[in-house]
């Protein structure tokens, strides 16, 4: 892992580093890191919609179809963390929640039957996207190393959303039996080690109101967690707890991309309160490093 201090990171996370390809250094950053004082990091690695020009020219998929399979607005919830990571590039450019060899969806079988590319991507385009993938993981490692230099344990909230009305606009949503409003993915962690923290978070989240009712929160029903949390749990066993939170798009219309702002805010408050409920247990697990 790459060593570094929290102060060093806070000075440099949002700019494009030297050595990046000119096409990227001259444009908007692919992601931003906001580094704060505390052991909770909230991430939205599928929130982005932007693509590089050299990627866009090969795309067959429409912006509308692409947006529907991304996780728009999840970046809004990253404020519940002490630190946050927001990715601005589309998962169709490079998917940071998949293994490196599968990070670029080459065929419809890789992405819900969608035809993403007009033709096979040129190798230089693929290589630049994979270089971006590598940089992201290097920077996350640097952030976690710095935080673990100060805190013995870190909680990462891996924020996502998922579709539940694939039948089309105006169609009924999928059965609630297999589609909780919030799926808490814990399949990549040592569940026994983090049992009290996970149970505290889930119980607190279930108590939170949303539009004058409580939330349907269940564990590992729809998703277990992807490559990103698995990588973190492998690199930092027993020191980093990642909760992969998949929120059903009941807070928005997945076909028109219009959002219910009140529901979005209710969810932000619910996530904040549930996170705060875990802080005592997180401190008990570790507290400040020394």
Secondary structure by P-SEA (a helix, b strand, c coil): cccccaaaaaaccccccccccaaaaaccccbbbbbccccbbbbcccccccccaaaaaaccccaaaaaaacccccccccccccccccccccccccccccccccccccccccccccccccccccaaaaaaaaaaaaaaaaaaaaaaaaaaacccbbbbbccccccccccccccccccccccccbbbbccccccccaaaaaaaaaaaaaacccccccccccccccccccaaaaaaaaaccccbbbbbbbbccccccccccccaaaaaaaaaaaaaaaaaaaaaaaaaaccccc
